[in-house]
Amino acid sequence: MSAFSNIWKIKELRSRILFTLGLVFICRMLSIVPTPGVDAAALKALIARTSDSAAGGVMGTFDLFTGGALSNLAVGTLSIWPYISASIIIQLMTAIIPSLERMAREGETGRQKLNQTTRYLTLVLCVGQSFGLAKLFENPAALGVERLVLFPGLPFEILTVLTMTAATMLTMWLGEQITERGIGNGTSVIIMVNIIARLPGALYATVLKFIPMGGQSAEFNVFHLALLLGLAFFVFAGTIALTQGVRRVPIHTARRSVGNRAVGGQNTYMPLRVNYAGVMPIIFAGPILQALGWVFSRIDKDIAWLAWLRNFGFQLKEGHGLFMLFYAALILFFSFFWVATQFHAVRIADELKSGNSYIPGIRPGMPTAEYLDMTMTRVTLIGAVGLIVIAVIPTVLSQLIGIPPLLAGFFGGTSLLIIVGVALDTLRQVESYLVMRNYEGFLKHGRLRGRR
């Protein structure tokens, strides 16, 4: 606890933390201020009524990640997610388009160009997504509601596009300011705060299950409390281990003479992350299945194969066995897909060779690339299995024990991975300030290691 008290003794660190808290407060305000012309009460009732359907699953997940902004259809409904989507698209395109790959290798100049391209793409996504939301809520028949917008029409659409786009671009700028002048990665911190904002409501719904009501005994007892605390400990410990776990590949640098000095001869290691893809496989897999389930369930044709698709769509909802099977398969697929597009074994082998470094027992060049590719494949399989376990825990807890779905989401899935990863990164930065000022860090032995 002394480390937390020492935080406020360092002026620069104290200023950065207060600056971050101030900007996070502004982001939360954007999630509360409603878009003019929307019946927020009808929207909340819609989300609650369809929580068990595919459409409700998509809306509920998006509402969680935006900190409840969707429930209010706030000006910050899109939050930081268009920027996240644009960053993912640019990152994937960099591995495919040669011009973007060359730009990424240009150092700081190339990074600035890619960032500017990401901002432009974010603007385009904001306009498209906000206009789509405006049209959807103007015509909510597909969602089973008669009216969500009080005064539909072109003025509402223009107002919605302008306000939501401006709020998202402001949130993106605030995230960049947190990264530069605050503490932690601004974009990740905003997402984490949006998720944690729903935690009080989830805890309240759980506490109600321990209280007798209407002359009936409480739904939960002391056994459930002990079970929840024990699960919380093991799930968080496992998530931290998965986030920080690495496979150390030994690297040896040959000794060579530079003038009158001998350099090299060092033994180090290359850390290959067990969960190299991070939270991306879950982010891809869940919404894809939920969206497919919603689309298929809306088919109203009587043709045999279309009727089969409609029945298939009704089964693609959270908690159903078929959904869990495809969910696990997609997580496994996207884990290897992300590694295949982002981990360049040949490039790493060439860099090792040019730096006069090698893996002991492995010849430089292509044999090194093949060894790294084989090792990363095995490590990724372990990480993917761990992701699958974490992803299905919320559904298992909700179905078997009866934990409220909102709280169960904090026991696994995307929410827990984001919270743990961002918290580790932020604490690592805080610890670096403490150690630099000759204070003791958060751990008496060893150093806190972030997810990167």
Stockholm file with secondary structure:
# STOCKHOLM 1.0

chainA/1-452         MSAFSNIWKIKELRSRILFTLGLVFICRMLSIVPTPGVDAAALKALIARTSDSAAGGVMGTFDLFTGGALSNLAVGTLSIWPYISASIIIQLMTAIIPSLERMAREGETGRQKLNQTTRYLTLVLCVGQSFGLAKLFENPAALGVERLVLFPGLPFEILTVLTMTAATMLTMWLGEQITERGIGNGTSVIIMVNIIARLPGALYATVLKFIPMGGQSAEFNVFHLALLLGLAFFVFAGTIALTQGVRRVPIHTARRSVGNRAVGGQNTYMPLRVNYAGVMPIIFAGPILQALGWVFSRIDKDIAWLAWLRNFGFQLKEGHGLFMLFYAALILFFSFFWVATQFHAVRIADELKSGNSYIPGIRPGMPTAEYLDMTMTRVTLIGAVGLIVIAVIPTVLSQLIGIPPLLAGFFGGTSLLIIVGVALDTLRQVESYLVMRNYEGFLKHGRLRGRR
#=GR chainA/1-452 SS CHHHHHHTTSHHHHHHHHHHHHHHHHHHHHTTSBCTTBCHHHHHHHHHHTTTSHHHHHHHHHHHHTTTHHHHTBTTTTTTHHHHHHHHHHHHHHTTCHHHHHHHTTTHHHHHHHHHHHHHHHHHHHHHHHHHHHHHHHSGGGGTCSCSBSSCSHHHHHHHHHHHHHHHHHHHHHHHHHHHHSSSCHHHHHHHHHHHTTHHHHHHHHHHTTSCBTTBCCSCCHHHHHHHHHHHHHHHHHHHHHHHCEEEEEEEECCEEETTEEECCCEEEEEEETTTTTTHHHHHHHHHHHHHHHHHHTCCCCCHHHHHHHHHHHHCSTTCHHHHHHHHHHHHHHHHHHHHHHCCHHHHHHHHHHTTEECTTSCTTHHHHHHHHHHHHHHHHHHHHHHHHHHHHHHHIIIIICCCHHHHGGGSHHHHHHHHHHHHHHHHHHHHHHHHTTCCCSCSSSCCCCCC
#=GC SS_cons         CHHHHHHTTSHHHHHHHHHHHHHHHHHHHHTTSBCTTBCHHHHHHHHHHTTTSHHHHHHHHHHHHTTTHHHHTBTTTTTTHHHHHHHHHHHHHHTTCHHHHHHHTTTHHHHHHHHHHHHHHHHHHHHHHHHHHHHHHHSGGGGTCSCSBSSCSHHHHHHHHHHHHHHHHHHHHHHHHHHHHSSSCHHHHHHHHHHHTTHHHHHHHHHHTTSCBTTBCCSCCHHHHHHHHHHHHHHHHHHHHHHHCEEEEEEEECCEEETTEEECCCEEEEEEETTTTTTHHHHHHHHHHHHHHHHHHTCCCCCHHHHHHHHHHHHCSTTCHHHHHHHHHHHHHHHHHHHHHHCCHHHHHHHHHHTTEECTTSCTTHHHHHHHHHHHHHHHHHHHHHHHHHHHHHHHIIIIICCCHHHHGGGSHHHHHHHHHHHHHHHHHHHHHHHHTTCCCSCSSSCCCCCC
//
